[in-house]
Amino acid sequence: MAITNLFDLTDHVALITGGNGGIGLGMAEALAAHGAAVAIWGTNADKNAAARDRLTAYGRPVVDLVCDVGDHDAVIASFAATVEALGRVDSCFVNAGIGGRAPSFVGMSDEEWHRVLRVNLDGAFYTAQEAVRHMAARHAGGDTAGGSVVFITSGSAKFGQQKGQHYGGSKGALIAMMKGIAVEHARHAIRCNAILPGWTESDMTAPAFGWDKFVDNVMPRVPMRRWGTPADFGGLAVYLASRASSYHTGDVLTIDGGYHSF
């Protein structure tokens, strides 16, 4: 295999949940730019359409679907629709997630706990399960190309988050799920990894980035002295989707400008 072809995603199909903005759209753009057909799922039809228009500029097929990943039936239906439209799914980026809004740990309501876990953990499980089921079935049918499943976790998975124990707990569980998939499904040529972002520009972080006290306290702790951008995750998405990562599985890759090392 010529090294120049390692990152060629021609004939590759990538699915990105939460792909209509932020890190998800940054990954989708890079995947499309390297030749992949792309499916994006999101809950906002207008954002989906805007992202689709942006991605079609790369000349590859793009499908956008409204899907609430916390709804198991919706995930099953959306995955089937993705395969029907694009023929297969070779890589699945389990990116959709929401932030917490509890006043404190002891003040966290049962409703708030389940609101976050429903999307961040249940939704990730439903999505990954459909992707792995599809990839394993293809392998059983003689298609040895395998596939790649990538979760988006968080520093809170390792270091916790005050007032966000439900958020950090969900992200920690993704790492455990990822490693279990990597071990169980290596025999089906399925790789599974996780990306751990630092502070990155997105709709979720916009309120914090607009708060002067937060910026003054946190920015000095980022050795690269800037926030991450969605584009910072594009190269890693291409790597994890491509043949360049064919022996890379069960890992957490940190993209944080040095934040968690300082």
N, C-alpha and C positions, 0 to 999 in steps of 0.2 A: 504493500500500500504506500503510495507516494505521500510524503508528509504534507504536501500542499493540499491534499484532498481530505485531510482529517476533519476539517470543520465544514465540509460541504454538506448541506442539509437538503439537497435536491431530492425529491420524492419522500422526504420526511414529513410527518404530521405531528404537530405539537398542540397540546391543549393547555391553556392557562386559565385557571379559575381566578376571578378577580382581575381579569386581564384588561379591563377597560380604563385603568388608571394606575398611577404610582409604580411600584416595583413590577407589578404584573405587566403593565403596558411596556415598561422599559425592556423586560425580557422578551415580550412578544415582538417588539420592533426588531431586536437583534436577530431573533430566530427567523423572521420573515426576510430580513436583509441577507441572510445566509442561505436562503432557498427553501425554507420550510413553508408548507401550508399551515395555517394557524386557525385554531378555534379558540375564541374567548367567551367565557361565561361571566355574567354579572347580573345584578338585580335591577340595574337602572338602564332601561331601554335606550334612552337618549345618549347616555355615556357609551353604551355598547356601540351604537351607530356611529358616533364620532370617532371612536377608536377603530372601528372597522374601516371607515373612510381613510383614516391615517395609515392603516396597515396595507390597504390595497395599493398604495403608491409603490410598494415593493414588487408588484407584479405577480404575487403568489395568491392562491385561493385563500379566502378568509371567511370564516363562519362566525357569527355572533349569536349567542343564545341567552335569553333571560332565564336564569336558574338560581334558585335559592338553595345553596348546598346543604342547608340544614334540613331540607325536605328530601327524604330518601327516595321517594317515588320520582321527584323532579330530577334528581341526579341520574337515576337509572334511565329515565326518558331522554334527558339531555345527552347522556353519553351515547345512547343508541342513535340519536339524531346526528351527533358528531360523526360517528362511524359511517352512517348512511350518506352523509354529505361529502366526507373526505376519504372514505375507504378504510381507514384504520387510525389508530393512535399509537405513535412511537414513543412519545415522551409526554409526561403529564406533570405539570407544575401546580402543586396543590398550594395555592397562594391566597385564596379568599380568607379573609379574617376580619374581625371587628375588635375594637378596644373596649375596655371596661369603664364603668362610671360609678363605682361604689364610693360612698362617703368614707368608709373605713372597712377593715376586715369584720369587726363585730357588727357593723351596721349594714353589711352586705345582705341583701334580700335573697331569698330562694329564687325569685324571678330573675334577678340580675345574674346570679350564678348560672342558671340554666340558659339565659339569653346568650351569654358568651360561649359556654361549652357547646351549645347547639350548633353554632357555626364553626368555631375554631377547632373543635375536636370531633364532634359527630360528623360535621360536614367534610372534614378532612378524611375521616375513616370511610365514609360513603364514596367519596371521589376516588381515593386510592384503591379501594376494593374493586370498584368497577374497572379501573385502569389495569390492575394486576390480573383480574379475571380475564380481561380481553387479551392481554399480552401472553398469559400462560396458555390460553386456548389456542392462540396462533402458534405458539411453540409446540404444543401437542400435535398440531396439524402439520408440522414439518417446517414452519417458518422459524429459522434459528436466529433471526435478527434481534430478538429480545426487545427490550425497552428500558426506559429510564423514568423513574418516579422521583420527584423532588418536592420536599416539604419546605415551607418557609417557617422557621422557628423564630426565636427571640432571645436576647440576652437574659430576659427574665426567666427563661427556662433553667438557667444555671445560677443566677444570682437573686432571683425572686423579684417581686414588685409590691411595694406597699400599696394598699388599697386595690391591688390588682392580682390577688392570689388566684383568682379564677383565670385571669389571662395567662399569668406565668405557668399555672398548672397545666393549662391546655397546651402551651408551647413545649413544656417539658415532656408531656405525654407524646407529642409528635416525634421527638427524638427516639423515645423507646419504641414507638410504632415503626419508625424508619429502620432501625437496626434489626427488628424482628423480620420485616419484609426482606431486607437485604440478605439475611441468612437463609430464610426459608425459600426464597424464590431465585437465588443465584442459579439453581439448577435449570431454571427456565430462561436463563440469560437476561434476567431482569435486574437492573441496578437500582439502588435506592439510596438517596443522600438527602441532606438538609442544608439549607442556606440560613445562616444567622446574620441578619443585617444589624448594623449600628443605626444611629439616628439618621433617618433618610426622609427627604422631602416627599410628602404624600398628603392626601386629605386627612388621614388619621393623625399625623403629627403637626398639621398646620396650626391648630390652636396653641400647642406648646411653643412652636417656633415664633409665634406672634406675641409671646409673653416675654418681655424684656428680662425679668428676673431669671426665668428658665435659661434663656440664651446666655446671660452673663455667667451663670453657674456651670452650665454644661459645655459650652463651646471651648473653654480652656482645657477641658478634659479630653478633647478630641485632638490627638497629636497632629493630624493633618489640617486642623483648623478650618474645617468646612463640614457642612452636612453632606451626607450621601445624596446622590440623585438617582432616579430610576435607571438612567443610562449606565450607571456603575455596575448594574447587575446583568447587563446584556451579554457581555463576554462570557461570564460564568454560566449563563443559561445555555449559550451555544456549546460551550465545552461539555456540559453535563448531558446535552442532547446528542452530541456527536460521538463518532467512533474514537475520538481522542481520549474519552473517559471510559473506554470499554473494560478496564480492570479496576475501576474506582467505584467502590460501594461501601455503604455502612458508615459514611463520614459526615461530619458537620463542618461546613466551610464558612468561615467568618469573613464578612466584608463590612468593616466598621471604621476604617480610617485610623485604626489603632486604639479605639475607645476602650475596649475591654482588656487591653494590655497595659493601660496606664494606671 
